Amino acid sequence: MNEAQTEPKKIRVFIADDHEMVRVGLRAMFQGTEIEVVGEAGTGEDAVNFLRNNDVDVAILDVRMPHGDGLNALGRIKLEKPDLPVLILSTFDNPSYVARAVAFGAQGYLLKSSTRDELLEAIRAAARGESIWTREELRRVAGGLATPRTQGNIDIPLTQRESEVLRHLARGMTNKEIAQALKISYETVKEHVQHILRKIGVTDRTQAAVWAVKNGLV
């Protein structure tokens, strides 16, 4: 058997992150492995455009990027290429981000504090079509995915303000950030969140974020 036959198959990877240093660091991590970076982008819009026109084995998307964050890009990409394995790589261990990643069909959600071995194994697993979600991560969002009110076009009587709060919540914003964005008090936001959870039949913000994604609010 010659050397070419023993070499592992190349895994073509695309990276979207608005920090060049992160992209350079990832390329350095992949040196000496079968993982090959075949494309990069610094915005969500550029990521969508590249992946629409090029075939890769795994896409790695940051969350917070200009011109369409990674989670919005994930949703758009999955509409066009539902079988493309996508990993979310983020600085933020944000339950709403995790919920949206699950709801939009990501293969997994990794923190940038992950080790090199963890990242390489995640990419290899994703390239094989395997999910890297842990039981705990899925448990965090299971209520929002399973609640009966997510099934069908059931009219949930949210007020306009509650819908606005829910959209911001599902994008991963804290109550304080929502209050600043909507120019209302922190206590008012807390009250709206409690009403939202009760109306849509979920128990926490993570499940509410999943509900919002599944019902097209984000």
C-alpha positions as CSV (number, residue, x, y, z in Angstrom):
1,M,0.0,0.0,0.0
2,N,1.5,3.3,-1.0
3,E,1.7,6.5,1.0
4,A,-1.1,8.2,-0.9
5,Q,-3.5,5.4,0.0
6,T,-2.8,5.6,3.7
7,E,-3.3,9.3,4.0
8,P,-6.7,10.3,5.5
9,K,-9.2,12.0,3.3
10,K,-9.0,15.8,3.4
11,I,-11.8,17.6,5.3
12,R,-12.5,20.9,3.5
13,V,-13.4,23.5,6.1
14,F,-14.8,27.0,5.8
15,I,-14.3,29.5,8.6
16,A,-16.4,32.6,9.3
17,D,-15.2,34.9,12.0
18,D,-14.8,38.7,12.0
19,H,-11.4,38.5,13.8
20,E,-8.5,37.7,11.5
21,M,-6.4,36.5,14.4
22,V,-9.0,33.8,15.2
23,R,-9.0,32.7,11.6
24,V,-5.2,32.6,11.5
25,G,-5.2,30.7,14.8
26,L,-7.5,28.1,13.5
27,R,-5.5,27.6,10.4
28,A,-2.4,27.1,12.6
29,M,-4.3,24.5,14.7
30,F,-5.1,22.5,11.5
31,Q,-1.6,22.4,10.2
32,G,-0.3,18.8,10.1
33,T,-3.8,17.4,10.0
34,E,-6.2,16.3,7.3
35,I,-8.3,19.4,7.9
36,E,-7.8,22.0,5.1
37,V,-9.3,25.6,5.2
38,V,-10.7,26.2,1.7
39,G,-12.5,29.5,2.4
40,E,-12.9,32.3,5.0
41,A,-15.2,35.2,5.6
42,G,-15.5,38.0,8.1
43,T,-19.2,38.7,8.0
44,G,-22.4,36.6,8.0
45,E,-23.4,37.8,4.6
46,D,-20.1,36.8,3.0
47,A,-20.4,33.4,4.7
48,V,-23.8,32.8,3.2
49,N,-22.6,33.9,-0.2
50,F,-19.5,31.7,-0.1
51,L,-21.3,28.6,1.1
52,R,-24.1,29.1,-1.5
53,N,-21.5,28.9,-4.3
54,N,-18.9,26.4,-2.9
55,D,-18.9,22.9,-1.6
56,V,-17.2,22.2,1.7
57,D,-17.3,19.4,4.2
58,V,-17.8,21.5,7.4
59,A,-18.5,25.2,8.0
60,I,-17.5,26.9,11.3
61,L,-19.4,30.0,12.1
62,D,-18.8,32.6,14.8
63,V,-21.9,34.1,16.4
64,R,-21.3,37.8,16.7
65,M,-20.3,39.2,13.3
66,P,-21.3,42.2,11.2
67,H,-23.8,42.1,8.4
68,G,-25.7,39.1,9.7
69,D,-24.6,37.1,12.7
70,G,-23.5,33.5,12.5
71,L,-26.8,32.2,13.8
72,N,-28.8,34.1,11.2
73,A,-26.3,32.9,8.6
74,L,-26.8,29.3,9.9
75,G,-30.5,29.5,9.3
76,R,-30.1,30.8,5.8
77,I,-27.5,28.3,4.9
78,K,-29.6,25.4,6.2
79,L,-32.5,26.4,4.0
80,E,-30.3,26.1,0.9
81,K,-28.0,23.2,2.1
82,P,-29.8,21.3,4.8
83,D,-27.2,18.5,4.8
84,L,-24.1,20.8,5.3
85,P,-22.5,20.2,8.7
86,V,-22.2,23.5,10.5
87,L,-20.4,24.1,13.9
88,I,-20.9,27.2,15.9
89,L,-17.7,28.5,17.5
90,S,-18.3,31.3,20.1
91,T,-16.8,33.1,23.0
92,F,-20.1,33.2,24.7
93,D,-21.7,30.4,26.6
94,N,-25.1,31.9,26.1
95,P,-28.2,29.6,26.5
96,S,-30.2,31.6,23.9
97,Y,-27.4,31.2,21.3
98,V,-27.2,27.4,22.1
99,A,-31.0,27.2,21.7
100,R,-31.0,28.9,18.4
101,A,-28.1,26.8,17.2
102,V,-30.0,23.6,18.0
103,A,-33.2,24.9,16.5
104,F,-31.5,26.0,13.2
105,G,-29.8,22.6,12.9
106,A,-26.2,23.1,13.8
107,Q,-24.0,20.0,14.3
108,G,-22.8,21.5,17.6
109,Y,-21.8,24.5,19.6
110,L,-18.2,25.0,20.7
111,L,-16.6,27.6,22.9
112,K,-13.4,29.3,21.8
113,S,-11.8,28.1,25.0
114,S,-12.1,24.5,23.7
115,T,-8.8,22.6,23.3
116,R,-7.2,21.9,20.0
117,D,-8.1,18.2,20.4
118,E,-11.7,19.0,21.2
119,L,-12.0,21.2,18.1
120,L,-10.3,18.7,15.8
121,E,-12.5,15.8,17.0
122,A,-15.6,18.0,16.6
123,I,-14.8,18.8,13.0
124,R,-14.1,15.1,12.2
125,A,-17.3,14.1,13.8
126,A,-19.3,16.8,11.9
127,A,-17.6,15.7,8.7
128,R,-18.9,12.2,9.3
129,G,-22.4,13.6,9.7
130,E,-22.4,13.1,13.5
131,S,-23.9,15.5,16.0
132,I,-21.6,16.6,18.8
133,W,-24.4,17.9,21.1
134,T,-24.1,16.7,24.6
135,R,-27.0,15.3,26.5
136,E,-26.9,18.3,28.9
137,E,-27.0,20.8,26.0
138,L,-30.0,19.2,24.5
139,R,-31.7,18.9,27.8
140,R,-31.4,22.7,28.2
141,V,-33.5,23.3,25.1
142,A,-35.7,20.2,25.2
143,G,-38.6,21.9,26.7
144,G,-38.8,24.6,24.0
145,L,-38.5,22.0,21.3
146,A,-41.1,19.7,22.8
147,T,-43.7,22.0,24.1
148,P,-47.1,21.3,22.3
149,R,-47.5,25.0,21.6
150,T,-44.7,24.9,19.1
151,Q,-46.7,22.6,16.9
152,G,-48.9,24.1,14.3
153,N,-50.0,27.7,13.8
154,I,-51.5,28.2,17.3
155,D,-52.2,31.8,18.0
156,I,-50.3,32.9,21.1
157,P,-51.7,36.3,22.3
158,L,-48.5,38.1,22.8
159,T,-48.7,41.9,22.8
160,Q,-46.5,43.9,20.4
161,R,-44.2,44.8,23.2
162,E,-43.9,41.2,24.4
163,S,-43.1,40.1,20.9
164,E,-40.3,42.8,20.8
165,V,-38.9,41.6,24.1
166,L,-39.0,38.0,23.0
167,R,-37.1,38.8,19.7
168,H,-34.4,40.5,21.7
169,L,-34.3,37.7,24.3
170,A,-33.9,35.1,21.5
171,R,-31.0,37.0,20.1
172,G,-29.2,36.4,23.4
173,M,-29.7,39.9,25.0
174,T,-29.9,40.2,28.8
175,N,-32.8,42.0,30.5
176,K,-30.6,45.0,31.0
177,E,-29.6,45.1,27.3
178,I,-33.3,44.7,26.3
179,A,-34.3,47.5,28.6
180,Q,-31.7,49.8,27.0
181,A,-32.7,48.8,23.5
182,L,-36.4,49.4,24.0
183,K,-36.0,52.4,26.4
184,I,-38.0,50.8,29.1
185,S,-37.1,49.9,32.7
186,Y,-35.3,46.8,33.8
187,E,-38.3,45.8,36.0
188,T,-40.7,46.2,33.1
189,V,-38.6,43.8,31.0
190,K,-38.6,41.3,33.8
191,E,-42.4,41.5,34.0
192,H,-42.7,41.1,30.2
193,V,-40.4,38.0,30.3
194,Q,-42.5,36.4,33.0
195,H,-45.7,37.0,31.0
196,I,-44.1,35.6,27.8
197,L,-42.9,32.4,29.5
198,R,-46.4,31.8,30.9
199,K,-48.2,32.5,27.6
200,I,-46.1,30.3,25.4
201,G,-45.9,27.5,28.0
202,V,-42.2,27.2,28.7
203,T,-40.2,27.5,31.9
204,D,-37.0,29.5,31.0
205,R,-35.4,31.8,28.5
206,T,-33.6,29.1,26.6
207,Q,-36.9,27.3,25.8
208,A,-38.4,30.7,24.9
209,A,-35.6,31.3,22.5
210,V,-36.3,28.0,20.8
211,W,-40.0,28.8,20.6
212,A,-39.2,32.1,19.0
213,V,-37.0,30.5,16.4
214,K,-39.5,27.8,15.6
215,N,-42.3,30.3,15.2
216,G,-40.3,32.6,12.9
217,L,-39.8,35.6,15.3
218,V,-36.0,35.6,14.7
